[in-house]
Amino acid sequence: MLAMKALQFLAVVLTALALVPGGAHLLAMPNKLSLDETAYFAVQGTYRGWALLGIVLVVAIAADTALAIGVRRQPVPFRLALAGGLCLAATLAVFFLWTYPANQATANWTAVPDDWAALRRQWEYSHAANAILTFVALCLVTLSVLRWRPG
């Protein structure tokens, strides 16, 4: 039982930590979309090194998956934990389909292509989508913990 409580704690905390960068992007988005090219590229420089936060996401996916496996004998907690892990995994798909290509086209926001404004929208909205997916994951994993009953 102690091991399950530790796993539940880790799944919730790691999923919450995965929400931090996405939440920051989402909250900054309205202000950033109004910036001109020079200001926007200057602000984007503040994100250097944030790629390391991908480690938190991968560990959170692993924790949510481990939680789903750990509660597999209880259908509702299992489905909730699995759905939470799948939401986090979906953030990787969003990243590689929309965020990463924008990063590549702009050399991580150090080169200004002709279509920079469209790339900015793509980048900002992909981060917003990931923030929402991660928040949903946090809610699902938390509900899984709340619905779980000791065996």
LINJOGI-V746515 format. One record per pair of residues at least 24 apart in sequence whose C-alpha atoms are under 7 Angstrom apart, sorted by the first residue. I is the first residue (numbers start at 0). J is the second residue. Records with the same first field share a line. If there is no record, write none. Layout:
I: J ; J
This chain:
6: 66
7: 66 ; 144
9: 62
10: 59 ; 62 ; 63 ; 66
11: 137 ; 140 ; 141
13: 55 ; 59
14: 59 ; 137
15: 137
17: 55 ; 56
18: 130 ; 133 ; 134
21: 126 ; 127 ; 129 ; 130
22: 130
24: 126 ; 127
25: 126 ; 127 ; 130
28: 123
40: 108 ; 109
43: 108
60: 84 ; 87 ; 88
76: 143 ; 144 ; 146 ; 147
77: 143
79: 139 ; 140 ; 142 ; 143
80: 139 ; 140 ; 143
82: 139
83: 136 ; 137 ; 139 ; 140
84: 136
86: 132 ; 133 ; 136
87: 132 ; 133 ; 136
90: 129 ; 132
93: 125
94: 125
97: 121 ; 122 ; 125
98: 122 ; 125
